[in-house]
Amino acid sequence: MTSRLLTSIAALATLGALLLMPPTRQNASADSPQASVPSAPPDWTESFPAFKIVGNVYYVGSRGLASYLITTPKGHILINSNLESSVPQIRASVEKLGFHFSDVKILLISHAHGDHDAGSARIKKLTGAQYMVMEGDVPVVESGGKADFQYPDGLYPPAKVDSVLHDGDEVKLAGVALTAHLTPGHTKGCTTWTLTANEAGKSYSVVIVGSPNVNPGYKLVNNTQYPQIASDYEKMFRVLRQLPCDIFLGAHGGYYNMEAKYAQLKNGGANPFVDREGYKSFLAEKEQAFRSELAKQTAAEKPPT
């Protein structure tokens, strides 16, 4: 793990009152719904200025947890509800940009971990948004985390899914279309979203990566709760490598150096979020980390000779 890709590393326990974790679980990463201390990592709840990334794509998350607003003339699409306590911050960010939170018509997520979906029930109640989730993550979302293969004690308010998505499905609103790509492994229904954004007469392929991370404690070999986990990670990397990408985004700003790029954006000039090489480097680094961990676990499972 590098500081570029993860915003924090945690050592034990739970995500406050939202997510409960057995005391024996340790070394939770910034991409895990559990934190190392009795509260969330500070950057998960630290406000960050809402800003336009490109075209109709806006950042409305915290410093550590990404949330995206995709605007249309007939309402908006929100990707990631984050923590339950994140909802007021997301709402404030949407409104600071000049939009109405009540105009959020569709709610999507990157994957069913509490740092990305725990606020969904509250957002549905506040906005009436239709909640659309990839099939593999639906049981986790609707059980409030109880059905999670790795974190069954990472509990949060359950939310009813209004539309079950499958690989390749399009979510459309007022002429704007997002494609749901099943990129499993991190969760069974981990979803990478793609769309085309237009600005100044140019079109950009936007990729919002679900998560390629192998969290501490993930069992890649002989996992009875998720037998195909290793092959699912393999599929995920194949899919991500094939996606055309101009604008590289993800479930955590740390994936794509959000803060540094935001600082550059304020200085004017070329849009720093156009980062094709950064996307390729990110995938290469995360795939190497996966393969190293898989090799280590495979060796450990072999009987002594």
C-alpha positions in Angstrom: 0.0 0.0 0.0 1.2 3.5 -0.8 0.1 6.9 0.4 -0.9 7.6 -3.2 -3.5 4.8 -3.1 -4.7 4.7 0.5 -5.7 7.6 2.7 -5.1 5.9 6.0 -4.2 2.6 7.6 -5.9 1.4 10.7 -5.0 -1.2 13.3 -8.0 -2.4 15.3 -11.7 -2.3 16.3 -14.7 -0.5 14.7 -16.2 2.3 12.8 -17.9 4.0 15.8 -21.6 3.4 16.3 -22.1 2.7 12.7 -20.0 -0.4 12.2 -19.3 -3.0 14.8 -16.2 -5.1 14.6 -14.9 -8.1 16.6 -11.9 -7.1 18.8 -9.8 -9.8 17.2 -9.9 -8.3 13.7 -6.9 -6.1 13.0 -5.1 -4.1 10.3 -8.1 -2.6 8.6 -7.2 -0.5 5.6 -8.7 2.7 4.4 -10.7 0.7 1.9 -12.2 -1.4 4.6 -15.5 -0.6 6.4 -13.8 -1.1 9.7 -11.3 1.3 11.2 -8.5 0.8 13.6 -9.8 3.0 16.3 -13.2 3.5 18.0 -14.0 6.1 15.3 -13.5 6.5 11.6 -10.1 7.6 10.2 -10.2 11.4 10.4 -10.1 12.0 6.7 -13.3 10.0 6.2 -15.3 12.7 8.0 -13.2 15.7 7.2 -15.0 18.1 4.9 -13.4 18.8 1.5 -14.5 21.6 -1.0 -17.0 20.4 -3.5 -15.8 21.0 -7.0 -16.4 20.3 -10.7 -14.2 17.6 -12.1 -15.2 17.7 -15.8 -18.5 18.5 -17.6 -21.4 17.4 -15.5 -19.3 15.4 -13.0 -18.7 16.8 -9.5 -16.9 15.7 -6.4 -19.1 16.0 -3.3 -17.3 13.6 -0.9 -15.1 14.1 2.2 -11.3 14.3 2.1 -11.1 10.5 2.4 -14.4 9.1 1.0 -15.3 9.9 -2.5 -18.9 10.7 -3.6 -19.8 12.0 -7.1 -22.7 14.0 -8.4 -23.6 13.5 -12.0 -26.0 16.3 -13.0 -28.7 16.4 -15.7 -31.5 18.9 -16.6 -34.1 16.5 -15.0 -32.4 15.6 -11.8 -29.1 14.1 -10.6 -27.3 10.8 -10.0 -25.3 10.3 -6.8 -22.6 7.7 -6.5 -21.7 6.6 -3.0 -23.6 7.6 0.2 -20.6 6.9 2.4 -21.1 6.8 6.1 -24.4 7.4 7.7 -22.9 10.5 9.3 -21.6 11.6 5.8 -25.1 12.5 4.6 -25.2 16.1 5.9 -21.8 16.7 4.4 -22.7 15.4 1.0 -25.9 17.4 1.1 -24.0 20.6 2.0 -21.6 19.9 -0.9 -24.3 19.4 -3.4 -26.0 22.6 -2.3 -22.8 24.6 -2.3 -22.5 23.8 -6.0 -25.9 25.4 -6.6 -27.9 22.2 -6.9 -30.8 20.9 -4.8 -30.3 17.7 -2.8 -33.9 16.8 -3.3 -33.2 16.6 -7.1 -31.1 13.5 -6.6 -33.2 10.9 -8.5 -30.8 7.9 -8.6 -28.5 6.6 -6.0 -25.6 4.2 -6.9 -22.6 2.8 -5.0 -19.2 1.5 -5.9 -19.4 -1.4 -3.5 -21.3 -2.6 -0.4 -18.9 -1.6 2.4 -20.2 0.7 5.1 -17.8 3.5 4.2 -19.5 3.7 0.8 -23.1 2.7 1.4 -24.1 3.2 5.1 -25.8 6.5 4.3 -28.0 5.1 1.6 -31.1 4.5 3.7 -31.0 8.1 4.9 -30.4 9.5 1.4 -33.4 7.5 0.1 -35.6 8.9 2.8 -34.5 12.5 2.2 -34.6 12.5 -1.6 -36.8 9.6 -2.6 -34.0 8.5 -5.0 -34.2 5.1 -6.7 -31.4 2.9 -5.2 -29.7 0.7 -7.9 -27.2 -1.9 -6.8 -25.2 -4.7 -8.6 -26.8 -8.1 -7.9 -23.8 -9.5 -5.9 -24.0 -6.7 -3.4 -27.8 -6.6 -2.9 -27.9 -9.0 0.0 -25.2 -7.1 1.9 -27.0 -3.7 1.3 -30.4 -5.0 2.3 -29.1 -6.8 5.4 -27.2 -3.7 6.6 -23.9 -5.5 6.3 -24.8 -8.8 7.9 -24.4 -10.8 4.6 -20.9 -9.5 4.0 -18.4 -12.3 3.4 -15.6 -10.6 5.3 -17.3 -8.1 7.7 -20.6 -9.6 8.9 -20.3 -7.5 12.1 -19.8 -4.2 10.1 -23.4 -3.2 10.6 -25.2 -0.1 9.3 -28.8 0.8 8.4 -30.2 -1.6 5.8 -31.7 0.0 2.6 -34.2 -1.5 0.2 -32.8 -1.8 -3.3 -35.2 -0.5 -6.0 -33.4 -1.9 -9.0 -31.0 -4.8 -9.3 -28.2 -4.2 -11.7 -26.2 -6.7 -13.8 -22.9 -6.4 -15.7 -23.2 -4.0 -18.6 -26.5 -2.5 -17.5 -27.0 1.2 -18.3 -28.4 3.7 -15.9 -30.0 6.6 -17.8 -31.4 9.9 -16.8 -32.2 12.8 -19.2 -29.8 11.6 -21.9 -27.0 10.9 -19.5 -25.9 7.2 -19.4 -23.7 5.4 -16.9 -22.6 1.8 -17.5 -22.2 -0.6 -14.6 -19.2 -2.9 -15.0 -19.1 -5.8 -12.6 -15.5 -5.8 -11.2 -15.8 -8.3 -8.3 -13.3 -9.4 -5.7 -13.3 -6.6 -3.2 -17.0 -7.4 -2.8 -19.1 -9.8 -4.8 -20.9 -6.9 -6.6 -18.1 -4.4 -6.7 -19.0 -2.0 -9.5 -16.9 0.3 -11.7 -18.9 3.0 -13.4 -18.1 4.6 -16.8 -19.7 7.5 -18.6 -18.8 10.1 -21.2 -18.4 13.7 -20.1 -18.4 16.6 -22.5 -16.6 19.9 -21.9 -15.4 22.7 -24.3 -16.2 20.7 -27.3 -14.3 17.6 -26.2 -15.6 14.2 -25.0 -13.9 12.4 -22.1 -14.2 8.7 -21.0 -14.7 8.8 -17.2 -13.9 5.7 -15.2 -14.9 5.5 -11.5 -13.1 2.5 -10.1 -15.0 0.4 -7.5 -12.0 -1.1 -5.7 -9.2 -3.4 -6.7 -7.8 -3.7 -3.1 -7.2 -6.9 -1.3 -8.0 -5.8 2.3 -6.0 -7.1 5.2 -7.5 -10.4 6.3 -9.0 -11.3 2.9 -8.6 -15.0 2.3 -7.9 -15.6 -1.4 -7.4 -19.4 -1.1 -9.9 -21.9 0.2 -12.4 -19.1 1.1 -15.6 -21.0 2.1 -17.6 -17.8 2.2 -16.4 -16.6 -1.2 -14.9 -19.6 -3.1 -14.4 -17.8 -6.4 -12.7 -14.7 -4.9 -9.4 -15.1 -6.6 -10.9 -15.7 -10.0 -13.2 -12.8 -9.5 -10.2 -10.5 -8.8 -8.7 -11.9 -12.1 -11.8 -11.0 -13.9 -11.9 -7.5 -12.3 -8.4 -6.7 -13.6 -9.2 -8.0 -17.1 -12.2 -5.7 -17.2 -10.4 -2.6 -15.9 -7.5 -3.0 -18.3 -9.9 -3.0 -21.2 -11.8 0.2 -20.3 -10.9 3.3 -22.2 -10.0 6.0 -19.6 -9.3 9.7 -19.9 -10.6 10.8 -16.4 -9.5 8.4 -13.7 -11.6 8.5 -10.5 -12.4 6.0 -7.7 -14.2 5.1 -4.5 -11.4 6.9 -2.5 -9.7 10.1 -3.6 -6.4 8.5 -2.7 -6.7 6.1 -5.6 -6.0 9.0 -8.0 -4.3 11.7 -6.0 -7.5 13.7 -5.7 -6.1 16.4 -3.4 -3.0 17.1 -5.5 -5.0 17.3 -8.7 -7.6 19.5 -7.0 -4.8 21.9 -6.1 -3.6 21.9 -9.7 -7.1 22.4 -11.0 -7.4 25.7 -9.1 -4.2 26.9 -10.8 -5.8 26.7 -14.2 -4.3 25.1 -17.3 -5.0 21.6 -18.5 -7.4 19.5 -16.5 -5.2 17.4 -14.1 -7.9 14.7 -13.8 -7.1 13.7 -17.4 -4.7 11.0 -16.4 -4.5 8.0 -18.7 -1.1 6.9 -17.5 -2.0 7.3 -13.9 -4.9 4.9 -14.4 -2.6 2.3 -16.0 0.0 2.7 -13.2 -2.7 2.3 -10.6 -4.0 -1.0 -12.1 -0.5 -2.4 -12.5 0.4 -1.6 -8.9 -2.8 -3.1 -7.5 -2.6 -6.2 -9.7 0.9 -6.8 -8.5 -0.2 -6.5 -4.9 -3.0 -9.0 -5.6 -0.7 -11.5 -7.3 1.9 -11.2 -4.5 -0.8 -11.9 -1.8 -2.3 -14.7 -3.8 1.2 -16.4 -4.2 1.9 -16.0 -0.5 -1.4 -17.5 0.5 -1.1 -20.3 -2.0 2.3 -21.2 -0.7 1.1 -21.2 2.9 -1.7 -23.6 2.0 0.7 -26.2 0.5 1.4 -29.2 2.8 5.0 -29.5 3.9 7.2 -31.9 1.8 
